[in-house]
Amino acid sequence: MRFLSNGQQSSFVSPSIVRTLTLGATLLASASAFAQVPPPAVNARSWVLVDATANQVLASGNADERVEPASLTKLMTAYLTFEALQTKKISMEQIVTPSEAVRRVKTDESRMFIEANKPVSVHDLVYGMIIQSGNDAAIALAELVGGSESNFVNMMNAEAQKLGMSHTHFADVNGMPDPNHYTTAGDLATLSARLIRDYPEYYSIFSVKEFKYNNIKQPNRNRLLWIDPTVDGLKTGHTQAAGYCLIASAKRPMAGGGDRRLVSVMMGEQKEHDRVQDSLKMLNYGYSAYDTTRIYGANQAVATPRVYKGAADSVKVGVKKDQYVTLPKGAADKAKPQVEITSPLIAPLANGQQVGTAKFVGADGKVLAQFPLVALDAVPQAGIVGRVWDSLMLMFNKKK
């Protein structure tokens, strides 16, 4: 455990502690070994650094402390809007007539300057909410997707629970202060990673540097977009109570090919400059102190075990998606994968059914990461003769 310059505790992962991101209802187990270099000191009240490629928490400080999300709330508003776009419940070309509710947005709040009863496209509302952080745009999108703001807030809370954001509760769609509106740095990291993974076709909007609406051009408030070309998102937030907040994401080349994505969450900074510099420091730390290794590729057969009572005698076993592990520099060179298959395997087996576990084991024998292995093909049940024969084989093997 390490103390930061402001007296906060900082944690980074030891070999015996599994740190994971919650990706939906299932917790994907992946462990990170103890870093040779501790994380840099930051001024944030709470923070977390995540490797989104390997779904691992690399370092954190007070990650489960309750905080106000301010405009970072709009990441959930965007998540549900992207879902509605992806499922074609709404479209970017669709024209919306904002209600009188947008008049509630005060002159000192972030706005894209839409007007009540004046038609505007969904495209402009999405860009205005993400790039200009428009509270008025968030209200208009919430009414469109949810039918009303209150119903949309219910959708936000339901989605938060579905994503595993157990320390989060929303009271509005844009992040105005409210005692019942709160989250944590850890929950926001989970939301950010899921947004990037689930809606890649819309994620690029977060990297747009400026947007013009109603003859008013406003810049993206994420200054890292101008400082570091590998940064392509995500969102800033600020209220007097929340302080200055920033969720930053970068994508840089990975050794062996492909790209590696990190996400840093900084909450409760006292200065706008600090949230920028601390985010950049933490991203650079993650890339310099850790390496990400692809253990298995999608649909790669890592074993072909025997199947009993099936139409086929064996089945290819592997993973449906590329599986990565992030470890301190050089640690992956001394680690090796191990495969454990459930025995005996008895048909029928469904395509994607878990049939074993893969482990990534360090030189000291400690498990650094593990994930399920699944059948890459379905194996239907054999006919009566085949089932009887294999039953006899299983009995014979059991006696041995």
N, C-alpha and C positions, 0 to 999 in steps of 0.2 A: 504494500500500500504506500502511496506517495502523496504528499501534501503539496498543493499548488500555492502559488504566491499569495493568493487571497485566503488561505487557510482551508480550502476545500480538499476533500479526499479525491484522489485519482486512482482508478483501478485499471489494471491490464491483466491479461489472462494467464493464469498459471496452467501447467500441464494437467492438473487434476480437476480443473473447473471447466465445464462445458458452457460456452457462451453462444447463444443462438439468436437468430431473428425469428420472430413469429411470422410465418408466411401462410396465412389462412388458418384454418382450424387445426392443422397439423403442425407440430413443432419438429422441424428438421434438425436432427442432431449433427452438430459439427463443432469440433473443439479447436482451440488455438493454443499453441504453446507459448511459454513465457518469452516475451521479447527481450532481446539483448540490450535494447536501448529503450529507456522509459519515454512515455509521451511528453511533449513539451508542455510547459506551464501555460495556462490560459486564464483569462479574466472572467470567463462565462460562469454563471451561477450553476448551470448544469450543462452537460455536453456528452456526446457519444460519437465515436468513429466506427463506421461499418464498412466491411467489404461486401458490397452487394452482389458481386460475382459468386462468392463462396457462401453467402448468407451468414457471415460471421461478424460478431462484435469484436473489434480489435482493442479498443480502449474506451473508457468512459469515466465520467465524474458526476456523481449524484444523478445518474440517468433515470432513476425512478422517483425523483422529487417532483411534486406537483408544481406546475408552472402555468402561466397564462400563455396561450399560443399566439395571441394577436392575429395578424394577417396570415400566419401559417395555417390558420383554420381553412383558408381557401384551397389548400391542397386536398382536403376531403371534399369540398364543394366541387373542385375540378375532377376528382376521382369519380364521383357519381355522375357528373356531366359527361365525362369520357365514356363511362359505361352506357349511358343513354345514347351517345353518338355511335358507339360500336355496335349496339344492338338495334340501331336504326329507329329508335323511339323518337329521336329528333335528328336534324341534319344541320350542317354548317350553313347551308343556304337558306334555311328556314327564317322567316321574318317574325319577329316578336314585337308586341306592343307593350312596353313596360307599364305597370300599374302605378297608381298614386304612391305606392310604398317607397319608390325610389326617391321621393321628395324628403324622406326622413334623413337621408345622408347629409350630414352637416358640411359646411364649407371647409372645416379644418380636417375632414376625413379624406382618405384616398378616394378619388372618383375618376371615372372615365368621361363623365359629363353627358350621360344619356338623359333624356327628358321623358317625363310621364306622357303616355299616349302618343309618343312619336316613334314610329316603327324603326327597328334596328335588327340587323342580322345576328344569328347565333354566333357566326364567325367573329363578328366584332365584339360581342359580349365576352366570348372566351378569351380573345386576345386582350381585351380591356381588363378583364379580371386578373389574368396571369401577369401580363407585362406592366400594366398601370396599377395593379392591385386595387381595382375599382370596387368599392363596397356596393355601389349602385348596380354594377354588372353582376355581382354575386347574388343580389336580391332578385334580379330579373331572371337569372338562370335557375335559381331555386324555385321560383314560382312556375317556371316552364316545366322543369323536370319533376317536381314534387306536387304540383297543383297549388301549393301554398307554401309559405316559408315554414310554418309550424310543422307541416307534414314532411318537408324536406329535412328539417332538423331531426325528426324521428328517423328518417332514412340514414342520416349521418351517424346517429348513435347505434343503429342496428348494424351498419357496415363496420363501425369501429369494433364492435364486439366480434363480428365475423372475422375480422383481420387479426384479432387477438390483442387489440389495444385496450387492455383491461384497466388502465389507469386514466382513461379519457372519458370526458362527457362534454357534449356540445350543447350550447344554449342558443346560438345564432349561426348564421351562415358566413359571416365575414370577420369575426374575432373581436367584436367590441367587448369591453370588460363586463363580466358578470360572474357572481360567486359560483354559479353552476356551470361555468365554461372553463374547463381546465384539461391539461394533458401532461405528458412527460417527454423528455428528450428521447427516451427509449421508444415510446409509442410513435413519436413523429418519425423516427428512423425506420420503424416498421412500415408506416404509411408511405414514406418516400420510396423505399425499396420496392414495395408492391406497385406503386403508381408507375415507376419506371419500367418494371417488368411486365405489368398487365396491359399497359397502353403505350407501347413504343411509337405507334403511329401519331400520337399527339404530344409525346414528351418533348419533341423538338421545339415546341412553342416556348418553352421555358428559356431557351437560349436566344430568343429574339431580343435585340438590344433596345428597340424603341417601337412605339406604335402611335399612330395618329388617328384620332377620331374627332369629328366635329371641329376640324381645323385646329385641334389642340394636340401637339406632339409631346409625348411624355417618355422619358427613358426608363428602361428596366432598372429597378433599384438595386439589383445584385451587381455590385461593382466588380466582383471577381470575373464577370464576363469580359471585362476590358483588360484585366490584369493577367489572367492565366488562360491561354487559348484552349486548354484541355477541360476547363470548367464549362458545363452546358446547362446548368440549373442550380438551384431550384427556386427558392423563394425567401424573401425577407419579411420581417414583421417588426412592428414597434408600437407600443403604447407606453405611457408613463409607468404603469404598473409592471408590464412585461419586460421593459427594457428593450435593448436592441437584439434582435434574433436573426439568425441566418441558417438556412439549410443549403449547403453547397454540395454539388456532385461533380465529379471529374471522371473522365475516361481516358486512360493512357495505355499504350501498347504493353502487352504481357510477354514475358520471355517464353519462347516456344510458339508464338503466334497468338492472334486474337487480342482482345482488349479486356482490361480489368477496370471495374468501376468501384469507386469509393464514394461514400456519403458521409459528410460531417454535419452534426447538428450543434449549434451554439445558441444557448438560451440565456437571457438576462444579462447581456453585456451593458456596461454603463455608457459606452461610446460607440457610435456608428463605425468608426475606424477600427475599434477592437474586434468587432464581429467579423470584419473582412480579414484582418491580419491573423486572428486566431484560427479562422477557418482554413486559410491558406497554409499556415504552419501545420495544422493537423493533417490535411490532405498530403502534404509533402512528407510528413512523418510516416504515414501509412504506406506510401509508395517506396520509401527508402528503407524502412525497417522490416518490411514483410514482402514475401513473394507469394504469388498464387500459382498453384500447379493444377493442371487438369489430370485427375486420377483416371477417369474413364470417359469415353465419348458416348454420345447418345446412340442407343441401339447397338453398341459394341458388345459382342458375346464374350463374357469373361469366364464362363464355364458352360459345360454341356452335360448336366447330370442325368442320371437314369430316372425314368418315370415309370411307375407301375400302374397297371390297369388302364393304360392309355392307348389311343389309336397310334401314337408314336412312342418309341422306346426312350426318347430323350427330348430335352427341351433346351433351347438357348436361353441363357440367363444373363442379365445385364441391367442397364439403367435406361430410362426413357429420355432423360435429359443429361447433357454434359454435367459431370460432377467435379467440383473443384474443392481444394483445401488451401487455406492461406496460413502460412507458417513464417516464423522469423527467418531472415536471410540465411540460406545454407542448410536449414533444418530438413527441408524436403529431400535433399540428396542422401540423407542417412535413414530415411523412412521408406517403408515398403507396404504395398497393399496386401491384405489377407481376405480370403473369401470363405464364408461359412454358409453351407447350403442345408436347408431343412431336410432331414432324412427320416423315413423315406418320403419321396414325392409321389403322391397318389392322384391320378386323374379323377375328375376333370380339373384342368388348370385354365384359368382365364388369362387372356392377354393382359399383362400389367399386374398380375397377382404377385404379392410378395412371396418369395420362396427362399430367402436367405438374407444375409447381411454382409456388406463389404466394410472392412476396417482399414484405416491407414495408421500403421504402427511405427512409432519412433524407435531409434536405436536402443533405447532403454526399455523397450517392451510396452510402453504406455500407449494407449489408444489416443491418437490425436484427432481422429474424425471417424465417423461411421454413418452409413446410410443404407437404406433397404435395396436389395437386389430383387428384380422382378422377372417373371417369365416374359420373354420377348415375343412369344407366339402362344396362341391357345392350343391346348392339348385336350381334345374331347375324350370321353370315356371309350374304352374298347368294347367290342362285343362280348357276349357272355363267355365264350371260350377263352378269350384273352384275359378277362377278369379272373376267371377261375384259375387259369394257369399262373397268373401273377400272384394270386392269393397263396397258392402252394409255394411259390418261390419265396414269398415274404415269410411264411411259416418256417421254411427250411433255413433261411438266413437267420431268423430269430433264434432258432435252436443252436445254430453254430456259435 
